[in-house]
Amino acid sequence: MRKNKLDGTDLKILGELCPKMYKIKLGENCVASLDSVKDLLRSSDKITKIELYGNPCCDAQYREKLFGEFPKLECVDREGK
């Protein structure tokens, strides 16, 4: 789902529509808020890998924030805990 101009407003529904999804590539979109990414991760407890690089929400601490809040998350942007 890279390079689709997704803004993050409907990420939560992806977890509900795809309950078996364990990884998702959202890099190079327009996701401005890490909260929308957190909503997605809360809606699906199976996601263990996520790519976000190239989004406005990727500040200096975004990986640490996600790893800290979601213990099942194993990899963010190809980097492990």
Sequence and secondary structure as in RCSB ss.txt:
>XXXX:A:sequence
MRKNKLDGTDLKILGELCPKMYKIKLGENCVASLDSVKDLLRSSDKITKIELYGNPCCDAQYREKLFGEFPKLEC
VDREGK
>XXXX:A:secstr
 TTS   STTHHHHHHH TT  EEE  SS    HHHHHHHHHH TT  EEE TTSTT  TTHHHHHHHH TT  E
ETTEE 
